[in-house]
């Protein structure tokens, strides 16, 4: 294995000396030297060439010296190790360098036998560090796999358990149906338990799979599976064609493995194809049968094609972020193909006029003379969830605008639509398919509660909550985190980010409704506390605003701004919005959400409450009117009477 060494020294003849001394190792590829003259140039090289293993650096150099370079190395490449090269009499600096993290040192004049031993020792150490880093990356990849598989399995379980639970709550449900639904729920919960046990293992083990050959109509069998995907293709307006060129008849084949291979290939083809279509061909080959699944999707870059069948590998997440899965589907396809004694190949094109991917499976099969009933397959409960954009489900126009507004942020289309259908009878609903869309909708609509998934493309649930809580316009919004991750660390992180509730999938719909009701009731209690001082003149003016909440802090800031311009009749809502770094629309919605008042009404009521205090201090009505920003005493008297049901003088007499 080649060791790449960066020599940093301002002595001009040192490069020639090293090239001469290590000529055999350089020629055979054992060592690869890079030579620079100062620390700044070394930093640039290290940023451009992360595969450098070892830095040989002088201490005393013009510009950036070796000690400064040493301090910067850990920021650029934590795996690289530094050997200091300096004069024997510079022991103080050598000791300082070792204390700062240098791996070793050698002194000038250089003893090259000592240098070679030092390089070899450092090389072995760096090699061990890189192996450890690779193992850590593999562990992280496995952790991501288990996280993703949890999400992917728990979401369909939610779509099973929640409707079943709701059906079982019906009082007059027929007994036979009740027994069947109870059995469905029992088995779904058992499946959930098995998933949790699988996650406790924290690794996948390869298991020997037996061949289970069945006699049947292979072209017809493949056609049945293709037909199951036609609704999914139709949702995305994709064409799905099937051309069976294999002669009709009965064949000996493993139906289960063929089904799994086809399901993976077809689901991927639909998932990564936005326009055009998918074609499936089944044709004879010299050894048996060939299966081609070709799409007009986004394609796979050539440099990633060799790795797509590796377990846990995922193609370029920046390009396929919305489709992130477990990275195990194609690995399973390859293992199944090998177990069938066949091969799987892939060709792909990215960009241009004809992008797309073509998977070709070739498997030996045996034709059977005697005709028997074709093999049939049970219809799967849920094949795939193609990433098809879904518009907001319209809330019935008869619903009042005063109903609480709930934002549902969920990337799983069916679960999102299920939640909307259940909640729309009680609340106004907005939806978003990922965290980024959720953030934009929340900023625009200022919902009362956000229900968000955790694992989503573009912006996950943690990041969405952090943005909501960091923005003054949205920091008051309550958040329910609804996720498949049930480990304590995720729960603690979610609550630390600012989530008000943490529910795990599968969830019980009644529990979600109850938590929503409690959150909304809590918000209404806060509104009542904020509004109490305005209704009763004797109340402390700041009793609501000093509550230790984001809403209380915002209102305190609002009141401070009004107080600072209390006698200014020209104070406007636009002025307040500028001071609070919001636009007028956002300020209106936030103030109305917190107090059920408009910003203008809140300013006016604050002035009226301050007027009460000024009147108590002995100011007459005219003085008070001007001190609290009214342009005329007569207008002040009229507004005061409308709000307190008595004139200022009548109030003073009491």
N, C-alpha and C positions, 0 to 999 in steps of 0.2 A: 504494500500500500504506500502510495507517494505521500511524503511529508512536505508540506509547503511552509517555507520559512521566510519571514520578513526581516532583513537586516537593516537597522536604522543606525547610521553612523556617518559623521561628516568627514571622515578620513577618506580621501579620494582613492587611495591605493588599496583600500581594504576590499573593494569589490573584486578587483583583479586577483588578489590573494585568495579569496574564497573560491572564485571560479576555478583557479588552478588547483587548489588543494582538494576540492570536492568534484573535480571533473568526472571521475568514474561514476559517482553516485548521481550526478546530474544527467549524464549520458544514459544511464540505465533507468532513469525515472524514479530512483529512490528518494532523491531530494529535488525540490523545485524552489530556487531562491528568487526573491524579489528584493531589489536594492533601492533604498531611498536615503536622502541626505539629512532630513530633519523630522521633528515630530509631527508638524502640520501635514507634511506630505504623507507620513505614515498613516495618519488618521484617514485621509482621503482614500488611500489604498485599502485600508481595512474595511471601510464602508463599501467599497466596490467589490472586494474579494472576501466574502465571509468564510471561504474554505481555508484561510490561513490558519495553521495549527500553532505556530511558534513565532515569537518576536524576539530577536536578538537586538537589544537596544543599548547604545551608549548612554551614559548619564549626562555628561557635559557636552551640550551641543548648542549652537546659536539658534535663536528663535525659540521653539518649544523644546525644553530639555527632556531628558528621559524620565525624570520623576513625574513631570506634568503629564507626559504621554501615558505613563503607567496608570495614573489616576483616571484617565479618560477611557482606558481600554475596556473596563468592565461595562461601560455604557454601550459600547459598539458591539463587542463580541465577548460575552461572558465565558465562552469556552476556551478562548485563546490564552496561552500561558507565556509569560515574559521571563527571559533570562537576561540579566543586566551584564553589559560588557564595559569594563572601565579599568582605570589604572589601579594597581595594587595599593597605592597609598591613599586611595579615596575610600577608606573603609567606613567612615562616618556616613557617607551617602549610600554605600552598599547596605549598611545596617538599616538606614531609613527606607531604602527600596524594599528590603525583605519585609519590614514591618508593614509596608503598604500593599503587599500582596505579590511581590516578585516570586517566581517559582524557584529560581536559582541564580547564581552569578558566576562569571569567570573573569579573570583579570588579564590585562595586557602587560607584557607581550603574551599572545594567546598560545596556550598549549593545546594543539589541535587534537591530540588524543583525549585530553580532558574534555574538549569541546564536543567531540563525537559522542563520548559517553553521556555528557549532559543532554545533548540533543536526543539521544535514544531514550534516556529516562523521561524526558519531557514528552516525547512523541507517544510513549506508552501511556503516560498519564492522560494526555489529551484524547487519545483513542478511547480510553475507559470513560472519560467524560462524555464523549460523543455517543458512545453506546448507551450510557445511562440516559442521555437526553432523548435518544430514539425510543428507548423503552418507556420513558415518561410520555412521549408523544403518542405511542401506541396505547398506553393506559388511558390517556385523555380521549383518544379516538373511541376506545371501548366504552368509556363513560358516556360519551356523546351518543353512541349507539343505544346503550341501555336507556338513556334519557328519551331519545326519539321513539324507541319501541314502546316505552311506557305510554307516551303521548298517543301513539298511533293505535294502541290496543285499548286504552281506556276510553278514548272518544267514541268508538263504535259501541262499547259497553254502555256508555251513557245513553246512547240512542236506543239501546235495548231496555235498560233498567228503568229509565225515567218514564217512558210511555207505559210500560207494564205496571209500574207502581201506581200511575194515575188511573189506569183501567181497574186495578184491584180495589180502588177506593169507591167504585160505583156500588151502591147498595144492592141494586136489583140485578146484578150480573148473573146470568144462568150458571148453575153449579158446574156443569161440564167445562164451560169456558174458564170458570174460576180455577178449577184444578189444573187446566192446561197452562194458564198464565202463571200460576204458582210454580209449576214445574219449570217454566221458562226462567222465572226470576231465580229459582234455586240454582239452576245450572249456570246462569250468567254470573251469579255471585261466586259459584265454585270456580268458574273461569278466572274471575278477578283474583281469587286466592292463588290460583296456579301462576298467574302473571307475577304476583308479588314474590312467590317462591323462586320464580325464574330470575327475577332481578336480584335476589339475595345471592345467587351464585356468582354474579359479576364476571362471567366469562361464557363463551360458547365452546362446546365440545363437539368435535366431528364424530358422527355416529354412522356405523355401517348401515346402509339401506338395502333391503332385499328387493330383488326384482319380482314384481307381481304381474306377470304377463297374462293378458286376457285376449280372448278371441272376439273380434268385432270389426265394424266398418270404420277404418281409420279416417278416410276422407269425410264421412258423415260426422264422426266424433269431433274432428277439428272444426267442422262447420257449426256444430252446436255451440262450441266455446266462442267462436267468432260472433255468433248471433247474440250471445250474452253481452257483448261489448257495444252493440249497435246503439242502444240508448245513450250510452256515455259519449260515443262519437257524435251522435245527433245533437247533443247539448252544445257542443262546440262547433257545430256546422261542418264536421269533417266527413269525408267519404270513407267508407270502410268496405273494401272489396275482398272477396275470397275466390281464388282460382284453384280448384282441385284437379291437378293433372295426373295424379296417381290413379292408376286403374281402379275402378270400383271392385269391391270384393271384400273378403274377410282376411284380416291380418292378425298376427300375434304381436301384441304390444302392451307396454305398461301404461295403462290409461291414467293412473294417478300422477305419474311423473310428467307425462305429456301435458296434462292439465296445468300443473304448476309452472312448467316452462312457458306455456302459452299465456297464462295469466300474467306472469311477470313481463314478458315481452310486449304484450298488447297494452297493458296498463301503462308501461313506460312510454310506448309510442303515442298513446293518446295524451298522456300527461305533458310531454315535451313538444307537442305539435299544436300550433296555433291556427294555421291555415293549411289547406290542401287535404291530405288524407293519408290513409294507411292501407297498404295492400298486403294480403297474406297469400302465399303460394305453397302448395303441397305438390311435390313432383318426385318422380322416381330417380334413383341414383344407382350406380353399379353395386353398392353395398346394401341399399335399402330405400330409405325415404329421405328427402330433403325438405326442410321447412324454411321459408323466407318470410320475414316480417320487415317490411320497408315503410318508412314514414318520410314526410316532408317537414320534419321538425327542425329544431335549432342546430342539431349536429353536435358532434363531439370533437374537440381539438385533437389534432394528430398526435401531439406529445402526451395526451392522456389516454389514448386508446389502449396502450399495453397494460394499463392498470385497472380498467373498468371492471374486470372480473375478480379483482382482489377483494377479499372480505373487508368490509367497513369502508372501502374507498368510495368517495363521492366526487363527481366531476365538478370542478370549478364552481364552488358555491356562490361566487359573485355573479355568475351567469344563470344559475338555476336556483337562486335563493328561495323563490316561492315554492319550490318542489322538494325541499330538503326532506330526505327520508333517513333510512338506517344504513344505506350502503351495503346491504346484504343480498338484495334481490338478484342481481346479476351473478354474484358469487354462487348463489344457490342454483341458478340456471346452469352454470358451468359444471358444478358438481353433479347435477342430475344428468347432464349430457354425457359426462365421463362414465357415470354409473351405468348408463344405457349402452355404453360402448361406442359412443359417437363423439362428435366435435361441435364446437360452437365458434363461429368466426364473426367479425364485425367490420364493416366499412362505413365511413362517415365523411360527410362534407359540411364544412362550416362556411356560411356566407355564399356569395355568388348568386347565380340564377337558380340553382337547383340544390339547396341545402337539404340535409336529411341523413338518416342512418338506416343501414340494412344489416339485420342479424340473420345469419344463415346457420341452421342446425342440420346436421347430417347424422342419421341414426340407422343402424342396421335393424331391419324388421323382417319378419318371415310371413309370406303369404300362405294362407290356409285354404285347402281345396273345398272342404265341406262348409257350406253356408250355415251360419248360426245367427241368432239374434244379435244385432249390433250392440256394442257396449253403450250404456247411457250414463250420464253423470247427473248428480243432483244439482239443482240450481243453487248457486251460492247466495248467501243472504245479502252480502254487500260486496260487490266486486271492487270498485274503485271510487274515488271521489275526485274526478277531474277538476283541475283548477279553472273553474268557469266563473267569471264575475257575475255576482248576483246583485240586482238592484235592491235598494231598501224596500222592504215590504210596507206598503202604504197603510198607515193607520186610518181606520174608518173615519170619514169626514164628520161623523156625528159625535166623535169624541171631543170633549172640552179641551181647550188650550190650557186649562188650569191643571190638567193631570200632570203628575211628575214625569219628567223626561229621562228615559233610561237609554244609555248607549251600550250596545253589545258589540264587543270587539272579539271576534273569533274567526280563525282561518279555516275551520272545517265547515263547509257549506251546509251540510245536512244538520249538524248540531246547531249552527247559527239560525237556520230557518225554524228548527224546532223550538228554540228558546223564544224567538220572536213571536211565533204563533201562540205560545203559551202566555207570554207577558203582554201582548198587544191588547188583550181584553181589559187590562187594568191600567196600563200606562201608555204614554206616548213612547215610541221606540225609534231609535236610529241605529244603524248597524255599520260596521267596518270589517273588512276582511283581513287586516293586519294592523300592527301597532302604529305604523306611520299614518295610515288612513285614519285610525282611531284618534291620533293626536290632532290631526287637522279638523276632524269633525268636532272633537271636544272643544277646541279653540273657537270654532265658529258657533256652536250651538250651546255651549255651557250647560251640559246635562246635570241633573241632580245626582245621578249615580252612574258610574262606569263599571260594567261587568266585563272583565278582560281575561283572555287566556294568557298563559305564560309563554309557551314556546310558539312563536309566530315569526314569519319572514319579515325582513326589513327593520322591524323594531319589536323586541320582545316585551313581555309584560312588565318586567322590572324597569326597563328603560322608559316605557310609557308612563309608569307611575312616577318615576323620578322627574320626568318632564312636567307632568301635571302638578306635582307638589312644589316644583321650583318656580313655576310661572305665577305671578300674582293674580293673573286673570282666572286661573283654574285651580289654585291651591285649596279652594274650599270644597271641591267636588269629592264626594265619597267614592271609594273604589272597593269592589269585590273582586278578588283574584280567584279565578276559577281555573284549575289546572290539574293535570294528571300526576304531577310531581308531589308525592306525599311525604318525602323525607323531611326531617326536622330542620335541616340547614336551609332548604328552600322556603319553608314556612317562616323561619326567622328572618331570612333575607327579604321576603315579601312584606312582612309586617314592619321591618326596619325601613323599607323604602316608603312606607306610608299607606299601605293597604289597610282598609278598615276591617275587612273580612277575608278569610282564606278558606276556600272550599275545594275539595279534591274530587276529581272524576273517578268513577261515576258518582253523580250527586243526586240527591232526592229533590225533586222539583218543589215540594212543599217547604223544604228547608230553605231553598233559595228564595221563595216567596216570603217566608217569614223574616229572613235576614234583610231583605229589601224593605219590608214594612217597618222593621225596627230602625233601620238607617234613616228612612224618610221621616219617621216619627221623631227621631233625635234631631234631625235638621229643623223640623217644625218647632220643637221646643226651644232650639236656639233662636229661631226667628222671633218667637214670643218674648224671649228674654231681651233681645235687642230692641224690640219695639215698646217694652214696658215704660221706659222713661218718658216717651213722647205722649203716652196716653194719660199719665198721672203726673202733674207738675211737681208733686212732692218727692218723686223718685230721684235718686242720684243720677245725674246726666250720663255718667260713664259706666253705670253698673253693667250694662250689656256689653259694651265695647271692650272691657278689660278681661273678658273671659279668655282663658288660655287656649285659644284656638286660632287657626289661620284666619277664620272669618272675623273673630274679635280683633285681631291685629290689623286687618284691613280696615275695619270700621274706625278703629282708633286713629289710623293714619288719615282717613277721610275727614274725621271730625277735627283733627289738628289743622288740616288745610283750610277748612271752613273757619275755624277759630282765628287763623292768621289773617284772614280777610273778612272778619265778621262785619265790619262797618262799610264794606265795599259792595254797593248795590249792583255793580257791574260784574260780580263774580258769576261765571257761567258754567254749565256742564262741560263745555269744551275746555275751559281752563282746568277744571278738576281732572278731566281725562288726560290732559297733557302732563299734569303734575304726577299722576299715577301711572304714566307710561302705558296707557290704553287708548284705544279708539273709543268714540262716543258709544257705539253699539255695544262693545264689550263691557264698558262701564255700566251702561243701563242694565244689561242682563245680569251682571254680577250683583249690583245693588238690589235689583228686584228679587233675585234668588235669595239673598240674605235677609231682606227686610219686608218684601212684598210692596216696596215703595219705589218710585222712580228717583233718580239722583236729584232732580229738581225738588221733589217733595221732601226728600231727606234733608236737603240744605235748608229748606223753608222751616221744617219742623225743628231743626237744630237752632235756627235763629229764634224761633218762638220760645224754646226752652231756655235759651240764654236771656231772653227778654224777661222771663219770670224771675230769674236771679237778679237782674238789674233793677226791676221794679221793687223787689224785696229790699235792695240796698238803698232805696230812697230816690231813685231817678224818676222823674215824671214821665208821662206817656210820650211826649214829643221827643225828649232826650233819648229815651229807650228805643224809639222807632229808628232814629238815625244811627244809634250805636250798634244796632243789630242789622243794618244794611237795608232798611226799607226807605223808599224814596219819599214817602209822605206819611205823616201820622195817621191820616184818615184811612189810608190803605192798610196800615199796620193794625188799626183797631178792627177793621172788617175781617182781616185774616185771623186775628187773634180770637175774635168772637166765633168764627166758623169752626175753629179747631177746639177751643176749650168751652164753647157754649156759654160764654160770658165775656163781657168787655174787660179790658185791663183794670179799670177802676173798680168794677164789681169784684174782680179777683182780689184786689188789694184790700177792699173792705172786709173780705172774709178772713 
